[in-house]
Amino acid sequence: MSTEEFSTRKYLRDISLPFCPGCGNFTIINCFLRAVHELGYEDLRNFVFCSGIGCASWIPSPHFEADTIHTTHGRSVPVATGLKLVRPELNVVVFGGDGDLVGIGLGHLIHAARRNLDITVIMVNNMIYGMTGGQVAPTTPFKATTTTTPYGSFEHPLDATRLAVAAGASYVARWTTFHRKQMKEAIKDGLKMKGFAFIEAVSQCPTAFGRRVGLKTMKDMLTWLKENSVPRDEAKKMTESELVGKIVVGEFARRRLPTLTENIREVIGGVTKGVKTS
């Protein structure tokens, strides 16, 4: 752990962040960089960040003082896959929104978890397509108003965290932007774990989501996140109907499983064992 006083300036380029006032991305940047600092990284030279399209995808690119790859919509995980296989010594981190990662990019996310690819994915879930006009997303709460569901969403939201566990991820956690300390610690754990780490950060979006559901300020949204969050241990005692509309927070998986890179190396080693070279 670094003894130097923490400052985001050490890790950020000297350019303005593009996010709306009250956006949860500011909190997530702070949590991530604090986690990196507390893990002892003086800079981001051992990291590469991949992101797709959406508000959260602007977190690392171009603002982190690091190598970043800004991909097309939903394609950050396959790009990260190729990068990790070629440069396994690097810390590969994906930032993306709920629409980017579990909308158009859902198939890639599932297979990366199934393969136990050794990367960390941080999904900022603001429950809406915030950058493109406030359309309904896979994670939009049931009956919530959006530009494409003016009478309320008639679809139940996708639980990306439970999906990541079922797909085979090594580490899975969900926290909200109200739970800043817990989120920071989850990011630290995700970065330290071998295997696929998935961290869902449920985030306030007063501009695109909040004002459409009657939560017009950052304070209103953070209060709502706090009051609707249920720790995982408590959630186990509740029925499915009691959990409707609630945000279950906590750690969902922590397990050491062989990673994709380790499996590939084992296969290559078995094939080449005893093969004579000229």
C-alpha positions as CSV (number, residue, x, y, z in Angstrom):
1,M,0.0,0.0,0.0
2,S,1.3,3.4,-1.0
3,T,2.2,5.9,1.8
4,E,2.0,8.8,-0.5
5,E,-1.0,11.1,-0.2
6,F,-3.7,10.1,-2.8
7,S,-4.4,12.5,-5.7
8,T,-6.4,11.7,-8.8
9,R,-4.1,14.2,-10.7
10,K,-1.3,11.7,-10.7
11,Y,-3.4,9.3,-12.9
12,L,-5.4,11.7,-15.0
13,R,-4.5,13.7,-18.1
14,D,-5.0,17.4,-17.8
15,I,-8.2,17.6,-19.8
16,S,-11.8,18.2,-18.6
17,L,-14.1,15.3,-17.9
18,P,-17.2,15.3,-20.1
19,F,-19.8,14.1,-17.6
20,C,-23.0,15.9,-16.5
21,P,-23.2,17.5,-13.1
22,G,-24.1,14.9,-10.5
23,C,-23.0,12.0,-12.7
24,G,-21.8,8.9,-10.8
25,N,-18.8,8.4,-13.1
26,F,-16.9,11.0,-11.0
27,T,-17.4,8.7,-7.9
28,I,-16.4,5.6,-9.9
29,I,-13.2,7.3,-11.2
30,N,-12.3,8.2,-7.6
31,C,-13.0,4.7,-6.3
32,F,-10.9,3.1,-9.1
33,L,-7.9,5.4,-8.8
34,R,-8.0,5.1,-5.0
35,A,-7.9,1.3,-5.3
36,V,-5.0,1.5,-7.7
37,H,-3.2,3.9,-5.3
38,E,-3.8,1.7,-2.3
39,L,-2.5,-1.4,-4.2
40,G,0.8,0.5,-4.6
41,Y,0.7,1.5,-8.3
42,E,2.5,4.8,-8.7
43,D,1.2,5.1,-12.2
44,L,-0.8,3.2,-14.8
45,R,2.0,1.9,-17.0
46,N,1.2,-1.7,-16.2
47,F,-2.5,-1.2,-17.2
48,V,-4.3,-1.2,-20.5
49,F,-8.0,0.0,-20.6
50,C,-10.6,-1.0,-23.1
51,S,-14.0,0.6,-23.4
52,G,-16.9,0.7,-25.9
53,I,-19.5,3.4,-26.5
54,G,-21.4,5.2,-23.8
55,C,-20.9,7.6,-20.9
56,A,-18.9,5.1,-18.8
57,S,-16.7,4.3,-21.7
58,W,-15.3,7.8,-21.5
59,I,-13.9,7.1,-18.0
60,P,-10.5,5.8,-19.1
61,S,-10.3,7.1,-22.6
62,P,-8.8,9.6,-23.1
63,H,-8.7,10.7,-19.5
64,F,-6.5,8.1,-17.8
65,E,-2.7,8.7,-18.2
66,A,-2.4,5.2,-19.7
67,D,-2.7,3.1,-22.8
68,T,-6.4,2.9,-23.8
69,I,-8.4,1.3,-26.6
70,H,-11.8,2.9,-27.4
71,T,-13.7,0.3,-29.4
72,T,-17.0,0.1,-31.2
73,H,-20.2,-0.4,-29.3
74,G,-20.2,-3.6,-27.3
75,R,-16.8,-4.8,-28.5
76,S,-14.5,-3.9,-25.6
77,V,-14.4,-7.4,-24.1
78,P,-13.3,-9.2,-27.3
79,V,-10.6,-6.6,-27.8
80,A,-9.5,-7.1,-24.2
81,T,-9.4,-10.8,-24.8
82,G,-6.9,-10.5,-27.7
83,L,-4.9,-8.0,-25.7
84,K,-4.7,-10.3,-22.6
85,L,-3.7,-13.3,-24.7
86,V,-0.9,-11.4,-26.4
87,R,0.3,-9.5,-23.3
88,P,-0.7,-11.6,-20.3
89,E,1.6,-9.7,-17.9
90,L,-0.6,-6.5,-18.2
91,N,-3.6,-5.6,-16.1
92,V,-6.4,-5.4,-18.6
93,V,-9.4,-3.5,-17.4
94,V,-12.7,-2.9,-19.2
95,F,-15.0,0.0,-18.4
96,G,-18.5,0.1,-19.9
97,G,-22.1,0.9,-19.3
98,D,-25.0,-1.4,-18.9
99,G,-26.2,-0.9,-22.5
100,D,-22.7,-1.4,-23.9
101,L,-21.8,-4.6,-21.8
102,V,-25.1,-6.3,-21.4
103,G,-27.0,-4.9,-24.3
104,I,-25.1,-5.2,-27.6
105,G,-22.1,-6.8,-25.8
106,L,-23.8,-9.4,-23.7
107,G,-22.6,-12.4,-25.7
108,H,-19.0,-11.3,-25.3
109,L,-19.4,-10.8,-21.6
110,I,-20.9,-14.2,-21.0
111,H,-18.1,-16.0,-22.9
112,A,-15.3,-14.1,-21.3
113,A,-16.7,-15.1,-17.9
114,R,-17.2,-18.7,-19.1
115,R,-13.6,-18.8,-20.3
116,N,-12.4,-17.2,-17.0
117,L,-10.4,-14.6,-18.9
118,D,-8.0,-12.9,-16.5
119,I,-9.4,-9.3,-16.9
120,T,-11.4,-7.0,-14.7
121,V,-14.7,-5.6,-16.0
122,I,-16.3,-2.6,-14.3
123,M,-19.9,-2.1,-15.5
124,V,-21.4,1.2,-14.6
125,N,-25.1,0.6,-14.5
126,N,-27.1,3.8,-14.7
127,M,-30.2,1.9,-15.7
128,I,-30.7,3.7,-19.0
129,Y,-29.0,4.6,-22.3
130,G,-27.8,8.0,-20.9
131,M,-25.6,9.3,-23.8
132,T,-28.0,8.6,-26.6
133,G,-31.2,10.1,-25.3
134,G,-32.5,8.2,-22.4
135,Q,-33.8,5.0,-24.1
136,V,-34.8,1.9,-22.1
137,A,-31.9,-0.4,-21.4
138,P,-31.6,-4.1,-20.4
139,T,-31.2,-2.9,-16.8
140,T,-34.0,-0.3,-16.6
141,P,-36.3,-1.0,-13.6
142,F,-39.7,-2.4,-14.3
143,K,-42.3,0.3,-15.1
144,A,-39.6,3.0,-15.2
145,T,-40.3,5.9,-17.7
146,T,-37.8,6.4,-20.5
147,T,-37.9,8.1,-23.9
148,T,-38.8,4.8,-25.5
149,T,-41.2,3.6,-22.7
150,P,-43.2,6.8,-22.0
151,Y,-45.8,4.7,-20.1
152,G,-43.2,2.7,-18.2
153,S,-41.0,-0.2,-19.1
154,F,-42.9,-3.5,-19.4
155,E,-39.7,-5.6,-19.2
156,H,-38.0,-6.8,-16.1
157,P,-34.3,-5.8,-15.8
158,L,-31.5,-8.2,-16.4
159,D,-29.5,-9.1,-13.3
160,A,-25.9,-8.9,-14.8
161,T,-24.2,-9.8,-11.5
162,R,-26.1,-13.1,-11.1
163,L,-25.5,-13.9,-14.8
164,A,-21.7,-13.4,-14.3
165,V,-21.7,-15.8,-11.4
166,A,-23.6,-18.4,-13.4
167,A,-21.3,-18.0,-16.4
168,G,-18.3,-18.8,-14.3
169,A,-16.5,-15.6,-13.2
170,S,-13.9,-15.9,-10.5
171,Y,-14.9,-12.7,-8.7
172,V,-18.2,-10.9,-8.8
173,A,-19.5,-8.0,-6.7
174,R,-22.1,-5.3,-6.9
175,W,-22.2,-1.9,-5.1
176,T,-23.8,1.5,-5.7
177,T,-22.2,4.9,-5.9
178,F,-23.5,5.4,-2.3
179,H,-21.2,2.6,-1.1
180,R,-18.0,4.2,-2.1
181,K,-15.7,2.4,0.4
182,Q,-17.1,-1.0,-0.4
183,M,-16.8,-0.3,-4.2
184,K,-13.2,0.7,-3.8
185,E,-12.4,-2.5,-1.9
186,A,-14.3,-4.6,-4.5
187,I,-12.2,-3.0,-7.2
188,K,-9.0,-3.8,-5.3
189,D,-10.1,-7.4,-4.9
190,G,-11.0,-7.7,-8.5
191,L,-7.7,-6.4,-9.6
192,K,-5.9,-8.8,-7.3
193,M,-7.9,-11.9,-8.3
194,K,-6.7,-14.3,-10.9
195,G,-9.5,-14.9,-13.5
196,F,-12.5,-13.0,-14.7
197,A,-13.6,-10.2,-12.3
198,F,-16.9,-8.5,-12.8
199,I,-17.9,-5.5,-10.7
200,E,-21.3,-3.8,-11.2
201,A,-21.4,-0.2,-10.0
202,V,-25.0,0.9,-9.9
203,S,-24.7,4.6,-10.5
204,Q,-26.9,7.8,-10.4
205,C,-27.8,9.5,-13.6
206,P,-29.9,12.6,-12.7
207,T,-29.9,13.9,-16.3
208,A,-31.2,11.0,-18.3
209,F,-32.7,8.6,-15.7
210,G,-33.4,10.5,-12.5
211,R,-35.5,13.3,-13.8
212,R,-37.8,10.9,-15.7
213,V,-38.6,8.9,-12.6
214,G,-38.9,11.8,-10.2
215,L,-35.3,11.8,-8.8
216,K,-34.1,15.1,-10.2
217,T,-30.9,15.7,-8.2
218,M,-27.8,13.7,-7.3
219,K,-28.9,13.8,-3.6
220,D,-32.3,12.4,-4.6
221,M,-30.7,9.6,-6.5
222,L,-28.1,8.7,-3.9
223,T,-30.8,8.6,-1.2
224,W,-32.9,6.3,-3.5
225,L,-29.8,4.0,-4.0
226,K,-29.2,3.9,-0.3
227,E,-32.8,3.1,0.6
228,N,-33.3,0.5,-2.1
229,S,-30.1,-1.4,-1.4
230,V,-30.2,-4.7,0.4
231,P,-27.1,-6.5,1.7
232,R,-26.7,-10.0,0.1
233,D,-27.0,-11.8,3.5
234,E,-30.3,-10.1,4.2
235,A,-31.5,-10.7,0.6
236,K,-31.1,-14.5,1.2
237,K,-33.9,-14.3,3.8
238,M,-36.3,-12.4,1.5
239,T,-38.7,-13.8,-1.2
240,E,-38.4,-13.0,-4.9
241,S,-41.5,-10.7,-4.6
242,E,-39.9,-8.8,-1.7
243,L,-36.8,-8.2,-3.7
244,V,-38.6,-6.7,-6.7
245,G,-37.2,-3.2,-7.2
246,K,-34.4,-3.7,-4.7
247,I,-30.6,-3.6,-5.4
248,V,-28.9,-6.5,-3.8
249,V,-25.3,-5.5,-2.9
250,G,-22.2,-7.3,-1.8
251,E,-19.8,-10.0,-2.9
252,F,-21.4,-12.8,-5.0
253,A,-18.4,-14.9,-6.0
254,R,-14.8,-15.4,-5.0
255,R,-13.2,-18.6,-6.3
256,R,-9.9,-19.6,-7.8
257,L,-10.4,-21.4,-11.1
258,P,-8.0,-22.0,-14.0
259,T,-7.8,-19.0,-16.3
260,L,-8.1,-19.0,-20.1
261,T,-4.3,-18.3,-20.4
262,E,-3.4,-21.1,-18.0
263,N,-5.6,-23.5,-19.9
264,I,-4.0,-22.5,-23.2
265,R,-0.5,-22.9,-21.9
266,E,-1.3,-26.3,-20.4
267,V,-2.6,-27.5,-23.8
268,I,0.4,-26.1,-25.7
269,G,2.7,-27.7,-23.2
270,G,1.1,-31.1,-23.6
271,V,1.2,-30.9,-27.4
272,T,4.8,-29.7,-27.6
273,K,6.1,-32.1,-24.9
274,G,8.7,-34.4,-26.4
275,V,8.6,-32.7,-29.8
276,K,12.0,-32.3,-31.2
277,T,13.1,-29.0,-32.7
278,S,15.7,-28.6,-35.4
